[in-house]
């Protein structure tokens, strides 16, 4: 077996994959309040910075060729923590930005449901539905798919750290697994969790790891 077989997967390919290390950002005040946090731009909390440093420790011995980050501050701060001892450039990638929750930004689940009960109910089960003034999960899927296609072409055989948010990371894993939208609603990703997927230039993919968190970050 070649290709994926050399990385521990089952996909057969004559080419080396592009390995994507998908890192979710650390805690923010919105995380603490369990609020919809999309295009809002809170910084990491003190614990969030600790979680980012724990992620850096978790990845200390992992080879990384390049780092891509969502433009939002919480992702950029997490990326910089990992990059602190590496000397790479953190490249901003708009495709990694979180879902635009529109009018629900900064609201709790209950507040959003109370504000738009019928729409909120449909949104929970239909990826074509968008929050008021926001972005549907299908729209997120389209931009993440375009990003993955591009990075596989631009970075053949390399390992990239991509620091992002819960929905884009779930979407990348959904694409790698070639499964339906229910994964978005059933997969849990912790703050500063690491997931890893290999993407091949001939279209194959292999998920290697999902939601790995350092012990200190998980128990903090």
N, C-alpha and C positions, 0 to 999 in steps of 0.2 A: 504494500500500500504506500502511495506517495502522498505528498501534500498534507492533508488533514491527518493522515496516519502518523506523520512525524510530530504532530502537535497533540496527539492523543485522542483524535476524533475518528469518525467513521466515514466521513465524506472522502470519496476518491477523486483526486485532482492531480493533474500534472504540474500545477503551479503552487508556489508558496502563498499562503493567505495573507491578507492584511489583518492583523490582530488588533481588535478594538478593546481597550480597557475602559469600561464605562463606569465613571465615578459620580455618584450623587453628591451634591454640596452638603455642607454642614448645617447645623441648627441656626435658625433665625427667629426673631420675635414672632413671626407668623407661624413658624413651626410650633412654637410653644402654645400659641393660641388656637392651633388647628384651624387656621384660616385659609381660604383660597388665596394662593400666592402665585401669581403668574408673572405678569410684566411689571408688577411692583418691584422695587429695588432695595429691599432691606439688606443690611450687612449681617454678617455672622454675629451671633452672641459670643460671649466668652467661652461657653461650652462648645459652640460651633467651631471656634478656632482650635480648641483642644481636639475636637473630633477630626478636623482637617489634619492636624499634626499626627494623629493616630493613623489616619489613612496614609500619610507619607511614610510612617514607620512600616505599615503593612506592605507598602510597595517598594521599600528601600532596596531590595535585591532584585527587583524586576527591571529588566531592560526596557527603556522607553526611547523611541526615536524622535517623537514630536508630541507636543501637548496642544490640544484644541480646547477652548472653553466657550461656553455661553457668554454673551456680553454682560449678563447681570452680575452685580457685585458679589453675591453670595457664591456663585460658581467661580468667579475670577479669584476671590480670596482663597478658596479651596485649592484651585489649581496652583496658585503661587506657593502655598504651603508644601505641596508635593514637589514643586520645582526648586525649592529653597536651596537644595544641595546639588542640583543637576546642571544649572547653567544653560538650560534650554530657553527658547522663546515661547511664551504662552500666546498662541495665535487665537484671536477672537473669531468665532464662527457663529454667525447669526442663526444658522439652522439648528443649533443646539439650545436655543432659547425655550423657556417653558411655554406651555399653552397660554394663550390670551383668554383670561376668564371674564373680560369685559366688565359689566356692571356688578359681577359677583366678586371682583377683586377685593380682598380684605374682609369679606364676610365669612362667617362660620357656615357649616353645612346647613344648620337649622335656619339661619337668617336668609340664606339663598333660597331655601325651599319655601319659606314663608313669603318672600318677596315675589317669587315666580313659581307657584306650586305646580302648575300644569307643565310648564316648560322644563322645570327642574326634574320632574318625574320622567319626562321623555328623554332628557339628556343622559340620565343614568343608564339607559338601555339602548340608546341609538347614537352611534358614532357620527352620524351626519348632522346631528343637532348641535348648535352652538349656543353658549350663553349670550345674553343680550349684549350686542356690540363686541362679541368675542370670537373665538376660533373653535371650530369643531375638532374632534379627535381625528376625523378623516383628513382635515387640513394639516394637522400635525403630522399624520402618517405620510402625506405627500411630500412635505419638505424634508422629513427625516430620510425617507427613501431616496430622494434626490441627493441628499448629503452623502449617504452611504455609497451610492453608486459613484459619486465623484471621488471620495477619498480612496476607494479601492483602486481606481484608475491612477490617481495621483501618488499613492503611497504603496506600490506593490511590494509585498513581502515584508513590510515594516510593522512595527508595533506603535500604536497611537494611544495616548491617554486622552479620553474625551470627557470633560467635566461638564455635567449637565444637570437635568432636573428629572423628576420622577416620570413624567409622561414621555418625553423623548427617549429616555432609557428603556422604558417598557416597550415603546414602539420599535426601537432597534432590536430588542430581544424577540418581539413578535415577528419581525421581518426575518430574523435569523432562523427562527423555529418554523416559519411558514405556517402560522396558525391564525385563527380568527380573532376578532376583537374582544372576546371574553377574557383573554389574557390581561387586558388593561384593567379589568375590574377585579380579577382574582389574584394577581401577583402583588405581593408586598415587597417594597424596597425600603430598607432603612436609610436614615441619613448617613452619609459617607460610606454607603455600601459600594462594593466593587462587584461588577459583573463583567464577564469576558466572553467575547464572541469572535470567531474567525470568519472572515468573508473572502471568498475566492473569486478571481476574475471571470471564471466561467459560470458564476451564478450560485454556486453552492455556499453553504454556511454551516458552522458547527458551534454550538454554545458550550463553553468550557466551564463556566462558573456563574452562579447567580447569587446576589445578595450576601457576599462575604463581608463581614465587618470585624474589625479588630476587637479584641475582648474589652479594651478600655473604652472604646467608643460605644459599644453596645451596652455596657453597664453603667455609663455615666449618667 
